Amino acid sequence: MDENIFDEAQYALTILETAAMAYETGRPDILEYLSNTPFDRDVECEFALNGMYRLCDFMSEYYSEDTEVCAMYFSSNAMMEYYRLCREYGKLKGISLKENPYMLRALEEVRAQMSEDGCYYCCSWLQTKVNHKWASGIVFKYDVSYFCEFLALFSRLLYVFEFYDRAVKDLRKEVETLKRQKLIPFPASQKEREAA
């Protein structure tokens, strides 16, 4: 009996923590979803999956019966725009994607949030392509026999997509500034005129 109370309390705290993250990341739609969902430990997986569908603009799942591995894919409009702008930024600055500070920053952020430390039955990676509508996204694979931490995954994704929502605005401004600088050449400095 006491163990059951402990499990229920732990679940309630996880829900509250997820609600706090939704509030912190500026997602009132997720917060509303959390507040309108009945408290029931038995539907934790369904609850988290429904939350993930609300969180991103595109989500797909594929289950392999042969390997008993499920692959999930998450993407958003902000993420897609971010990686398109990364390419534009690189062209304007004359740098490769590997040198692009915006690419590196996003990779660092996703790795920090999606780290699977201690999870021997799951893995994730970031795709940064832009050749079709949802080409950029996060792939998350897990063994269905062992993985059950869907609320934790939901919480991590909250932070990842909040990063892209925020970072795409900064990158958009930076690219617009670089474009204006290319269109309006600034007068050469005294040193540049002397060197010419």
ChimeraX attribute file (.defattr): number of C-alpha atoms within 10 A of each C-alpha:
attribute: neighborCount
match mode: 1-to-1
recipient: residues
	/A:1	5
	/A:2	7
	/A:3	8
	/A:4	9
	/A:5	10
	/A:6	11
	/A:7	12
	/A:8	15
	/A:9	12
	/A:10	13
	/A:11	17
	/A:12	15
	/A:13	12
	/A:14	15
	/A:15	19
	/A:16	15
	/A:17	15
	/A:18	22
	/A:19	21
	/A:20	14
	/A:21	18
	/A:22	22
	/A:23	15
	/A:24	14
	/A:25	18
	/A:26	14
	/A:27	15
	/A:28	13
	/A:29	14
	/A:30	22
	/A:31	19
	/A:32	13
	/A:33	15
	/A:34	19
	/A:35	13
	/A:36	9
	/A:37	9
	/A:38	10
	/A:39	15
	/A:40	11
	/A:41	13
	/A:42	8
	/A:43	11
	/A:44	17
	/A:45	14
	/A:46	12
	/A:47	20
	/A:48	21
	/A:49	17
	/A:50	14
	/A:51	21
	/A:52	22
	/A:53	14
	/A:54	14
	/A:55	22
	/A:56	18
	/A:57	14
	/A:58	16
	/A:59	19
	/A:60	11
	/A:61	12
	/A:62	11
	/A:63	15
	/A:64	11
	/A:65	8
	/A:66	6
	/A:67	9
	/A:68	11
	/A:69	18
	/A:70	17
	/A:71	18
	/A:72	16
	/A:73	21
	/A:74	23
	/A:75	22
	/A:76	22
	/A:77	17
	/A:78	20
	/A:79	29
	/A:80	23
	/A:81	18
	/A:82	26
	/A:83	24
	/A:84	17
	/A:85	19
	/A:86	23
	/A:87	19
	/A:88	16
	/A:89	24
	/A:90	19
	/A:91	13
	/A:92	14
	/A:93	12
	/A:94	11
	/A:95	13
	/A:96	14
	/A:97	16
	/A:98	10
	/A:99	11
	/A:100	17
	/A:101	15
	/A:102	22
	/A:103	19
	/A:104	12
	/A:105	12
	/A:106	20
	/A:107	15
	/A:108	12
	/A:109	16
	/A:110	21
	/A:111	15
	/A:112	12
	/A:113	15
	/A:114	22
	/A:115	15
	/A:116	14
	/A:117	8
	/A:118	7
	/A:119	12
	/A:120	11
	/A:121	14
	/A:122	19
	/A:123	16
	/A:124	18
	/A:125	16
	/A:126	17
	/A:127	16
	/A:128	20
	/A:129	15
	/A:130	17
	/A:131	10
	/A:132	8
	/A:133	12
	/A:134	20
	/A:135	16
	/A:136	24
	/A:137	20
	/A:138	22
	/A:139	18
	/A:140	18
	/A:141	20
	/A:142	20
	/A:143	18
	/A:144	16
	/A:145	9
	/A:146	11
	/A:147	15
	/A:148	13
	/A:149	12
	/A:150	17
	/A:151	22
	/A:152	15
	/A:153	17
	/A:154	20
	/A:155	23
	/A:156	18
	/A:157	20
	/A:158	24
	/A:159	19
	/A:160	21
	/A:161	21
	/A:162	18
	/A:163	17
	/A:164	23
	/A:165	19
	/A:166	12
	/A:167	17
	/A:168	22
	/A:169	13
	/A:170	13
	/A:171	19
	/A:172	17
	/A:173	11
	/A:174	14
	/A:175	18
	/A:176	13
	/A:177	12
	/A:178	16
	/A:179	14
	/A:180	11
	/A:181	12
	/A:182	11
	/A:183	9
	/A:184	9
	/A:185	8
	/A:186	8
	/A:187	8
	/A:188	10
	/A:189	9
	/A:190	8
	/A:191	8
	/A:192	9
	/A:193	9
	/A:194	8
	/A:195	7
	/A:196	6
